[in-house]
Amino acid sequence: MQLLSLKYKYYLIPVLLVPIVLSIYMTQTYIERHKGIEQRIEKVMFLPKGEYLKPAVIGYEQLVGDILWLHAIQVIGDKVVTPQGYDWAYHALDIVTTLDPKFAYAYQLGGVTLSALGNRPDLSNMLLEKGVRENPEVWQIPFYMGFNNFFYLNNYAAAAEYMDKASKLPGHPAYLPKLAARLYVQAGNPDVALEFLNKMSHEAKDEKVQSALEQMIKEIIIERDASLLEKAISQYKETYKIYPDQLTELVKTGFIQEIPSEPFGGYYYFNQNDGKVHSNIVTERMRVYGKVE
């Protein structure tokens, strides 16, 4: 009888725990509306890791995971998230996906947000690698890993491998096999980078992520245009033994048909001191790709 009583108490623990968690969450939700982002997400860091929390909520893993998921997307959706905030968001998402390993969208949204908005491809890849293990049939997860390796880690071989893996999974879009093939042989081509980003923007449903990707697209357009103009300048100098005074000289002499439009609404100019073409809006060139070895 004593053994049965102990067993009964053991199973009663999660039944009592979940209402407590829910009540605390509902009370704090009201209070947290009047707090800043740092205060609202600070308590997430005090939660134990998912593997320690899971035994305490036996039978209620999905419910508790849903609560933390709502908390995590509130953090992600905030107007301003600090670098520490993305650490906290990762911690929450790691717990969520431990409690509910098949929650594929948590890996997808978390993965792309941590890299595209938080500039934390390391945290993104840790979450996505976990997602690949738990959801090997979901093509979006290796697709996002390909994105991280291409644009943040400059590991084109790994990017191509992940894209190839995604292109062989059920439900993948028709463009994926072709894009994967191009990554294998033309990863250093800015046009491939633009194609990749355009597809990525199409797949990303979050408005903040789409906005960040559109910014990257414009910066890569600048890199592509600047490289084309520098090639024309080199040809001009080889022909006339001097640099052109203005970029319009390249059009007048037939080296290019027209000067490309600067995507941010500015203009391009040539700096003879460094021999480079620059945008008056974006001061630093974005070299997200390089020579393929």
N, C-alpha and C positions, 0 to 999 in steps of 0.2 A: 504493500500500500504506500509506503514511504517512497519507493522507487517511482510508482505511478504519479505520486504527488509532485515529485521533482520534475518528472517528464512533462506533466501538465504545466508547471510553472515555466519550463523552458519554452514551450510553444506559446505561452501567454505573453512572453516578453515582446516579440514583434507586434502582436496585436495592440499592446499598450503603447509601444514606441511610436508607431505610425501616427495615431491621432495627436500625440505630443508634438511630433515633427511638424504636422500640418498646422496645428494651432500656433506654434512658434512662427512658422513661415507666414501665416496670414496676419498675425500681429505685427511682425517686422515689416511686411510689405507696406502697410499704412505708414509706419514710422519712416521707412526708407525713402518714401516719395519726397521727403523734405531734406534728405541728405545728399551730399555730393557723391560722385562716382567712386571715390576712394573708400568712403564709409560703407557704401551699399555693397561692395564686393569683398570687403575686408574679411568678413566672417567665413567666406568660402575657403580661405587658406587654412582655417582652423579645423576643417573637416578632415577626417582620416582618409587615407587612400581607399580606393574602391574595394580592393581585396580585403581590407579590414572592416569596411562598413557593410559589405555584402552579407556576412553571416548574421549581423545584427538585425537585418530587415528581411529575414527569410520569408518568401512568399509575397513580399511587397517591393521587390527590386524595381519593377517597372514604374510603380507609383512614385517612389522616392526619386527615381531617375528622371521622371517627368517634371517633378518639382524643381530639381536642380537644373534641368534643361531650360525651363522657363526663366530661371534666374540667370543662366549663362547667356541666353539670347538677349536679355535686357541689357547686360553688360556690353555685349558685342554691338548692339544697336544704339548705344549711347553716342552722342555727338562727338565727344572727345574721350578717348580711352588712352590712358598713360601706358608706357611700356610695362610697368608693373601690373597694370590692369590686364594685359594680355597673358601674363604669367598666371594670374588668377583665373582667367577664362579657360586657359589650358587645363588647369587643375580641376575645374568644375567639369569640363568636357571629358577628361580622363575618368573621373568618377562615374559620370553618366554612362559612358561606353563600357565601363566595367560592370555596372549594374545591369545594363541592357546592351550586350555586345553586338546584337543584330540591328541596332538603331543606325542604319547606314547613313541617313541624312545628317546625323550629328558629326560623323567623320567628315562628310563632304563640306558642310557649312563651316565647321570648325577649321578644317584644313585650309581652305581657301582664304578664310578671314585672317588666320594667324600669319599667313605669308603676305597676302596682298594688302592688308590693312596694318597688321602689326609688324611687318618686316621681320617675322620670326620663322623662317623656313625650317629651322631646327625643331621647334615645337610642332610646327605643322607636319613635318615628316614623321615625327614620333607618333602623332595621332593617326596619320594616314597609314603608316606601317601596321599599326594595330588594326586598322580598318581592313586592310588587305588580308590579314590573317583571319579575321572573324567573318568577313564578307567577300570571299574570293570571287564571287560571281558579279559583283557590282563594278561596272566599267569606269564609273566616274572617279573612283578612289585612285586607281593607278594613273588615270588621266591627270589628276591634280598633282600626283607625285612627279609626273613628267614635267608639268608646269614649273614646279619648284626647282627641279634639277636643271631645267633649261635657263630660266630667268634669274635665279638667285644663286645657284651653285656653279653655273657654267659647266655642268657635267653633261655634255651632249649625248655621250654614249648611254648613260643611265636614263636620260630623258627619252631617247629613242626606244630603249628597252621597255620602259613603262608604257609608252604610247603604243608600242607593238602589242604588249600584253592587254591593254585596254581594248585594242581593235579586234581582239579575238574573243571577247566576252559577249554574252547575249545582250541584245538591245542597244549595242553601240551605234552611233550615227554613221551614215554612209561615208562621210568624209574622213573618218579616222584612219583607215588603212593607208590611204594616200598620204596623209599628213605624217604618219609614222614612218613611211618609206622616205619621205623628203627629209625628215630629221636625221636619218641614217647617213644621207649623202650630202645634204646642203644645210646643215645646222648653222653654219656661219653666215648664211645669207639673211639680210634683214627682212627680205620679203617673206621668208619662212617664219621669222619671228612675228611679223605682222599677221600672217595667216593664223598662226598659233593663238595669238592674243585675241583676234577677232572671233575665233571659235570658242575660246575661253570665255569671252564676254557674253557670247550667246548662251553658254551653258550656265553661267552664274546668274542666279535669280535675285540675289541681294543687291539693292540699289547702291549701297556704299561700295561694294566690291566692284560693281560695274563701273562706277565713277573712277575708282582707282585704276582699273584696267584701261579705261579710255585715256587717262593721263599717260599711262605707259605707252599706249599706241601712238599718241602724239609725239612722245619723246623719241620713239623708234623711227617715226617718219622723219624727224629732224636728223637723226643719225644717218638714215638712208639718203636723204636729200643732200646733206653735207658731204657725204662720201662721193656722191655723183658729181657735185660741184668741184670738189677737190681734184677729182680725176680730170675734169675738164680744164681746171687751172693748170694742172701739171702738163697737159697737152699744149695749152696756150704758151706756157713758159718754154717748153721744148721748141715750139715753133718760132716765137718772137724773142726769146732770150730774156724776157722781163715778165714780171707779174702784171696782170691786168689792174688798172686803176680802180675799176668798178666791176661788179659781177655782170653788169649789162654788156660789158665788152665781150663776154663769152657768147652772148646771143648775137651780137653784131658780126662777130667773126665766124659764126656758124658752128661753134663747138657744142652748143646746146640750143634747143628750140626756144625754151623759155626758162625763166627762173621760177623754181617751184614756190608755191605759196607756203608760208610758214604757218603750221597748223594752229598755233595759239594766237594768230592775228598779227604777229610781228613781222620781222624781215630778217634775211640772212645777210651776213657781211663776211668779208675775207680779212683775216688778220695776218699781215705779212710777217709779224714778229714770231709767231708760232707756226705759220704755214697752214693754218686750219680755218675752216669755215665755221661760223658760229651763228646762233640765234640771239637776237637782242632780248628775248624773253627768257629763254632757258640758258643759263650761263655755263652749265656743265654738260658736256656731251654724255649721253647714256650709252655706254658700251656694254650691252647685255649679251652680246654675242662676240665671237672671235673666230680666228682661223681654225678650221677643222683639221686636226692632225691626221 
